[in-house]
Amino acid sequence: MQKDCSVIILAAGNSTRMGQLKFTLTLEDGTTFIENIVKQYAEFGCSEIIVVVNINGKEYLEKHPLEGITVAVNKHPEFERFYSIKTGLSKIKSNNPVFIHNSDNPYANQIVLKVLFTSREDADFIKPVFEGKGGHPILISYKIVKKLILHDDQKIHLNEFLKNYSFIGIEVKNDKILININTKEEYLNL
């Protein structure tokens, strides 16, 4: 069943430490990170799934298309994460709250998504917490989406931008919210 929420999947990094696009890494079953993430959000019922990639990522997705996504191309990956978020949000067509998910974490747990979505009216943004550590994805309100799109400092860190908004951290029993694969060693340990 479709829900009134969208997701931006951030996959525009150059992945220099990894040596390949992180979203193309595979899980034990052969599914790529991006396939698994998209599948989880589709099963959750997100009405819009936006994948933000760089030029190389766009070429990969043209050769390996994924059903049900909109591709947003960050032509300036040097502007980093905040700019990628803005690029993805520019493709949003609804007034829904938006999940922000990093492609270096291949998991989007249904229970975590449900807990965040159920709490969407409680604060401007919501993040999952495991044993006192904040993780991903986060869920931002449409109020933040509107302000973020208009913000003109391309290099600001998202956490700095979000300081002006109310938030809650919700304790979850899922340590996968803390995964952040940046190196081959971290990938092998996954």
N, C-alpha and C positions, 0 to 999 in steps of 0.2 A: 504494500500500500504506500502510495506516495505521500511524503510528509512535506510540510512547509519549511524546508531548509535546503541550503545549497552547500557545496564544498569546493574549496580551492585547494588543489594538490600542487605543491611547490616542487618543481623538478627542473628548474632552469640553471642550476649550478653547473660548473664545468667539470666537477668531480676529478680534479687533478690528482689528489692523493689516492683515489681509487683506481685511476687508469681507465675507467669506462663510466658511462652515464650510470649513476647509482640506481635510477629507476629501472634499468635493464638487468640488474642483478637478479638471480633466481633463488627461489626457495627450494627446499628438498623435493617438492613435487614437480619442479620444472617451471612453475608459474613465476613470471617476473614480478618484481616488487609492484610495479604500476598496475599490472593485471589484478593482483591481489587487493590492492587498495581500492581500485575502481569497483571491483566486485563487491567489496564490503559496503561501500557507500550506496551502490545500486540496491543491494539487498536491504539496506536500512531504509531506503525509500527517498533519498535526496532527489529533489526535483531538477537540480542542475549539478553537473559534475564538470568542473573546469580544471584542466591540466595545464599548468604554466611550464613551458619548456623554452630552451634556447634554440638556436637555429639547428644544431646537431640533433636535439631532441625532436624537433619538428620533422626532420628527415627520417628519423627512426620511426616515428608514429605514422608517417606516410607509408612506410614499408610494412609496418605492423599495426594496422589500425585497430582501435578499440571502439566497440559499439557504445553509444550513449554518452559520449564525452564531447565537450567543446575544447578545442586547443587554443590557448592564448600564447603568443610568442613574445618572450622578453628579448628584445633586440639589444638590450643594454644590461647583460648579466653582471657587468662590473658595478652597477648600482646596487646590487645585492638584493637581499630578501624583501625589504620593504617595497622596493620597486616591483618585484615579482608579484607581491600581494596586490598592489595597485593594478598591475597589468591583468591579473586574474579577475579582480573585482570589476574591471571595466566591461567584462563579458557577462556579468550577472544581469538577468532580466527581471528578477523578482524583488520584492521587498522583504525577503526572508532573512533570518539569521544565517550566518555562514560559518561552517567549520573551516579551519585552516589546518591542513595536514602536510607534513614534510615527507618527501618521497624517500628519505633515508630511514624511515620507520615503515616497514612493509605491513604493519598490522593496524587495523581499525576494528577494535572489538565492539560487537553489537551492544553489549551491556554498557560499556563506557559511553558509546554514542547515545544510547537511550537515556542514561543518567544526565548527561550534559543537556540533551534536547529537552528533557522534562523540566529542567531548571532554567530554561531560557528566559523566563520572565523575571527571574530573581536578581539579575545583575546585567550590566552592559556586556561583560564577557565572563566566560566560565572556563576553567581549566581543570583537568583531572590531576589528582595528587596521589602519589604512592609513597607511603612511609615518610610523609613530610616534604617530598620532592615533587615539584610541579612537572608535568609532562605534556604530551600532545595526544590528540589534537586539542585545539582550543575552539570555542564557539563564541563568535562575536555577534552582537546585535546589529540590526539594520541601521540603527542610529550611528554606530561606529563605522559601518560600511560607508555611509554618506560622507562622514567627516574625513575618513581615510582617503577616499578618492580625491577629495579637494585639497588634501595636504600637499604643500609644494616642496618640502624638504625630502628629496629622494633618498638620502642616505641615513635618515634617522632609523634607529633601532625600534622594532615594533614594541618592545617592552617600555621604552621611553615614551612612545606615543600613547600607549594604553594607560599610563600613570594618571591621566585625567579622567578615567572612567571607573565606575564601580565594578568590582569583580568578586567572584567567589571561587574558592578552590574546593573541589569535591573529592574526598578520599575514596579511592577505588582499590579493589583487591586485584590489581593487574599490573605487574611490573613492566609489561611490554610498552606501557605509555612512556617509559624512560629511554627506549632504544633510540640510538642515534648512530647510524653506520657511516663512518667517514673514511676508514682505512680498511685495507685487505685483512688485517688482523682482526678488527672488529667484526668484519663480515664472516670470517672463518669461525669466530666464537659464537655467532648467531645460531 
